[in-house]
Amino acid sequence: MLTVVHHDDTRTSFKDVRYELHRDGIRIWSDEGEHVVTDILMTQAYRRREATH
């Protein structure tokens, strides 16, 4: 799960993505295609793993 916090404090969340942070923004690849976001205040990324016994 990747959450992008924008400069106006709105948030956009993505699931099952690959991403690259750049000096001028972030490039995200998801099932819906490629997204380029330039108005980033902060990002949060979480990786879920299956429980082991």
N, C-alpha and C positions, 0 to 999 in steps of 0.2 A: 504494500500500500504506500503510495506516495501522495503527500499533501503539499500543495504549493500555496503559500500565504502571499497575497499580492499587496502592493503598497497601500491600497485602500482597505486593508484588513479582510477582504473577502478570501475565501479558500476554494481551491479546486482539488478534488481527490481523484486518483487514478488507481486501478488495481491491475496486477499482473503486467508491469511495464519494465522497460529498460530506459535509462535516462543518462544524459551527460550534462554536467554543469559547465557553463562557459562564463567568461567574464561579462558578457552582455545578456545572459539569460540561461535558460535550460531547454534542452531538446529531449522530447519524450516520444518513445515508440510504444504504442499499445495496439490492441486488436482493432481499434477504430482508425489507426493510421498514425502519422507523425504529427506532433504538436510542437510548436515553438512558442515559448512564453518569455517575455522580456521584462515584465513589471513584477519582479520577484522581490519580496522582502525577506522570505525565509522558506526553507523546505524541510520536511520531515519525512523520513523513509523508514518503513518497518518491514522486516522480513519474517514471515510466519513459517515455522517449521513444525512438522508433525511430531507428536510426543513419542518418545522412545520408552520402552518398558524396562 
